[in-house]
Amino acid sequence: MKQEIKWWYYMVALVPPFMGAVSYVMSKYVINDISPISLLFYRWLVAVVILTPFSIKPFLAEISNIRANIGILSIIAISGVTLFNLFVYYALQYTTSTNTSIIIGIFPLVVLALGVIINKDKLKKSQIYSIIFSFLGILIILSRGQILQSLEGLFNNLGDVLALMATICWAIYVFSVKYKPINLSFRAFVYATFAIGTILILPLYLLDILYLEHVFELNVTNVSVIFCLGFGVSIVGMMSLNISIARIGPNISSILFYFAPLFTSIMAVIILEEELKSFHVAGIIIILFGVNFPLIVRLLNRKNQAREVS
């Protein structure tokens, strides 16, 4: 029975990277027609509207607990709902969805760094090598396979810098979710963070449409993408992530997020007709090797111990 439950939770943990890939590709598809702020606002507005009939009752019943924990809830909402997506959408205006996905893929290393800084966690040698290999993979992607020639101008692409900012925000979100208040139900917690994040986006949205006059056309494509992001990515993706963090932990959930660059690359080639180059493949392979390096070391040590015993 345990194995069946564990298997299903691993499957749930693969939903967020898949939805993340959907988000990068779908957002890139309409980013020239819908401003990043409008896309961000309507995506989360759709999510809040859909969740309201199912979550408003526990939300109101636990409003006192929500007020008591408004600090941590605000950090989670600002980092995961507001700033992360804002940086992603602006990054997609300057770089490819593949690059955005791969750069954001280093967030498990940032989560690890936060553990060292905040929780005083000690890094093992295997974790240090994991950081080195993963960072090397990112350098290969950002330098287009020419690390030495491109090192000085590595962040000349504004989109890559914005994607890196999104990475930091996402890592803060994943790290902060571990500190979800125990006196809040899952539905009230998710609804509260979604609502807080949407409220924080509202002033930016009003500025975007009233002052900057960024109004988009209500056609089938734009509405379909907004609904897909609001329901599929925001609700299904984020709720799956919260479930996987609670059940199998943030570290394993973060590692499985390295499937996102693979999903994104495949979707970008099929839908956006982006070119998948050799340095993308090399970078993805090295990143995957780096993140899984501690696991590889443990498996090798177990084999060596088994041989010694036999």
N, C-alpha and C positions, 0 to 999 in steps of 0.2 A: 504493500500500500504506500509506503514512504517513497519508493522509487517512482511510482506513478505520479504522486503529487509533485515530487521534485522535478520530474520531467516536464510537467505542465507549467511549472513556474519558470523554467528555462525558456519554454516557448513564449510565455507571456513577456519575458525579458527581451525577446527578439522583436516584439511589436514596436517599441519606441524607436530603435534605429531604423526600422523599415518606414515608420511614419515620418521620422526625421528626413529620410531620403525623399519621401513624397513631398514634404514641405519645401526642401531646397529646389526641387525640380519644378513643382507647380508654381512656386513663388517666382522663380526665374522666368517662367513662361509668360506671366502677366505683369512683371515688375515695370515694364515700360508703359503699361496702360493704367495701372493703379499705383498711386504713390505709396511708399513704404508705410507711412503713418496710417493712411486710410486702410490699407490691407491689414495692418496690425490691429487696428481698432475693430473693424468689422469681423475679423476672424474670432476675436475673443468675445465680441458681443454675441455672435451666433452661439458660441460655446455656453455663455452664461444663460442665454434665453432657453436653449435646449435643456440645460441642467436644472433650471428653476423649478419645474413641476416635481422633480424627483428629490431636490435638495433643500428647498426653501423651508420645509417643516423642521428638519434637524438643525438647519442654520439658525432659525429663529429660537428654537428651544435651547440652543447652546450659545446664544449671543453674548451672555456674560463671560463665558470661557473664551470666546473669540476676542472680546475687549481686553481681557486679562493677558492674552498672548499676542496682542496686536504687533508687538515688536518683531518677534520671529516670523510671524505671518507676513509682515510687510517686507522683510528681507527676502523671504521665499518668493513673494509675488513680484517684487521689483526685479530681482535677478533672473527668475525663470519665465515670467509672463511678459514683463514690460521691456527691460533692457536687452535681454538675450535676443528676442525676436526683432527688436528695432535695429540692432547692430547687424543681424543676419540679412534683413531686407535691404538695408543700405549697402551692405557688402556685395549683394547680388547685382547691384547696379554697376559695379566696377570689376567684378571677377566672375569666374564661372561657378556653377553650382557644384561641380566636382571639387574644385579648389576649396570652396567654402566648407564642404562636408569634411574634407580631409584635415583642414586646419582645426576645425571644431573637434575633430577626433582625438586631439591631444588632451582633452579635458580630464581624462582619468589621471594623468600625470599632475595636473593642477590640483585635483582632489587629494592626491597623495601629498603634495606640497602643503596644502592647507592642514592636513593631519599632522605634519611635522611642526608647522608653525603654531597651530592652535592647541592641538592635543599633545604636543611634544613626542609624537611617534618617532621611533628610531628606524632609519632606513637600513635594510640589509644590502649586502653587496649585489645580490641578484636584482634588487629594485633599482640600484644605481645604474647597473648595466641596462636595465629596462628603459630608464630615462634616456640614456645615451643613444641607444638604438632607435627609440621612438623619435627623438629629436633629430637624428640623422635622416630619418624618413621624411620628416616635415621639411627639413632643409632641401632635400632632393626635389620635393614638390614645388616649394616656393621659388627655388632657383632654376626651375625648368630643367633639372638635370645637370646644371653647370654651377656647382657650389662655389668653386674657387673664383670663377669669373664674375659671379653675381652676388657674392657675399656682401659687398659694400652697398649695393642698391637693393638689398633683399626686400625691404618694405617700402619700396617706391610705389608699389601698387596699393592704393588706398583700400581697395576691397579686401586684400589680405590682412591689412592692419585691423579693419573693422571686424573681420572674421575672428581675429585673435582676441579682440575685446569681447566678442560674443562667447568665445571659449571660456574666458575668465568668468563671465556672468553665469554660464551654464554650470561650471564647476562649483561656484558658490551655491547655486540652487541645489545641486545633487548633494553637496556636503551638508547644507542646512536642513534638507528634508529628514536627515537622521534625527534631528532635534524636534520633530513634529510633537506638539503637545499631546501627552497621553490622555488628557481629559477631553479631547475633541474626537468625534467620530470621523470616519474616513470621508463621508459625504460632506459633512460640514467643513472639514479642513480643505478639501478640494474646491468647494464652492466659494469659500472665503478667499482663498488665494486668487482664484479666477476673477472674482468680483473686485478685489482690491487692485489687481493689476489692470483691469479694464477701466476703473475709475481714474487711475493715474494716467492712462493713455488719453482720456477724454480731452483735457486741455490742449494737448498736442494736436489732436484731431481737429478741434475747433479752430486752432491757429492755422492748420493745414488747409482747411476748406474756406475759411472766411478771409484770411490774410493772403495766403499763397495761392488761393483759388485752384487747388488741386481737386478737381471733380472728375470722376471716371464714368464711363458709359455703362449703363445697366444692361449688358447683353448676356446671353446664355453662358458664354465662356467665363466671364468675370464672376458672375453669380455662382457658377458651379465650382470654381476654384475657391472662392470665399467659403462656401458651404463645406467643401472637402477639407479645407484647413481648419474650419471651426469645429466640425464634428469629428473627422478622422484623426487629424493631427492633435488638436487641442484636447479633445475629450478622450478618445481611445488611446492616443499616444501617451498623454500625460498621466492618465489614470493607470495605465499599464506600467509606466515607469515607477509611480508611487507604490504600486503593489509589489513589483519586483524588488525595489529597494527594501521594503518591509520584510519580504519573505526570504530573499537570497542575499541581501546586503548590498550596499552601494558599490563595493569594489568589483564584485562579479558583474553587477548590472552595468557598471562603467566599461568593463572589458568587452562585454557583448555589444557595446555601442560601436565598436570598431567594425562591425558589419555595415554601418551606415555609409562609409565611403564606397564599399563594394556595391551596395544597393544603388547609391546615387550615381556612380559611374555607369552602371548598366542602364538605368533610367535616362540619364542625360544623353547617352549615345542613341537610345531608341527614340526618345521623345523630342529632345532639343537638338539632336544631330550634332552634339559636341564631339570633338575628336579625342579619343582615348589614346594618349601617347605612352611611349615606353617608360618615361620617367614617372608617370602616374602609377603604373603597375609596379615599378621598382619601389617607389615610396610606400605604397600600400603594403607590399610584402614585408618591407623592413619594419614598418610601424607595427604590423601584426606580430612579427617575430619579437620585437622589443617589448610589447605589452605582455605577451605570453612567456617571456623569458623566465620569470620566476617559476611558472608552472613547469616549463621544460626542465629547469634545474631540479625541481622536486622529483619529477618523474625519473630523471637519470640517476638521482641519488637513491631512489627506491630500488631501481634495477641493480645498482651496484651493491646495495645492502643485501638484496636477495641472492646475488651471486656469491657473496662472502659467506652467507649462512649455508648455502648449498655446498 
